[in-house]
Amino acid sequence: MANTTALNTNGAQLLFIKMVLSNWQTQNQRLSALFEKLSDEDLAKETAPGRNSGVYLLGHMAAIHDMLFPLLGLGDRFYPELDEVFVRNPDRSGLPVPATALLRQYWSKVSTTLDQHFISLSPDEWFSRHNSVSEEDFLKEPHRNKLNIIINRTNHLSTHLGQLTYLSK
């Protein structure tokens, strides 16, 4: 009986991981496709009057997803310099913004590399603590795991995908 329970638990974990990663990949692919579809001129526009521009959201998403590497224990970030412009400050802060073509490259590299890492993680790794929670806190709150970070980031991604659709012709 214990073996059957272990198999069911493991099967449920695998199914849950597959559901979460499938949603992540779907939303990430939609956002990537939209970034490819939108011209540099489209991205320069505000998503709504007084709201973020598409360029800002492109840089913001590249920066936020780049933060996943150390958070999930996957290695160092590629572009920590993006934080000042796209995380710590609002759009139109007056700070120099990298060229849109460069931000597109950053987004592509971060997304592709994350996908490569995600397929290599085991269920135990997905349900282990992420690097922003202490071991002590994780014992009390085991839901603060790596997979939960992907759920959170998928929601974040979906929010900005919705905003960026307003730039689509």
Stockholm file with secondary structure:
# STOCKHOLM 1.0

chainA/1-169         MANTTALNTNGAQLLFIKMVLSNWQTQNQRLSALFEKLSDEDLAKETAPGRNSGVYLLGHMAAIHDMLFPLLGLGDRFYPELDEVFVRNPDRSGLPVPATALLRQYWSKVSTTLDQHFISLSPDEWFSRHNSVSEEDFLKEPHRNKLNIIINRTNHLSTHLGQLTYLSK
#=GR chainA/1-169 SS CHHHHHHHHHHHHHHHHHHHHHHHHHHHHHHHHHHHHSCHHHHHSBSSTTSCBHHHHHHHHHHHHHTHHHHTTSCCCSCTTHHHHHTSSCTTSSCCCCCHHHHHHHHHHHHHHHHHHHTTCCHHHHTSBCTTSCHHHHHHCTTSBHHHHHHHHHHHHHHHHHHHGGGCC
#=GC SS_cons         CHHHHHHHHHHHHHHHHHHHHHHHHHHHHHHHHHHHHSCHHHHHSBSSTTSCBHHHHHHHHHHHHHTHHHHTTSCCCSCTTHHHHHTSSCTTSSCCCCCHHHHHHHHHHHHHHHHHHHTTCCHHHHTSBCTTSCHHHHHHCTTSBHHHHHHHHHHHHHHHHHHHGGGCC
//
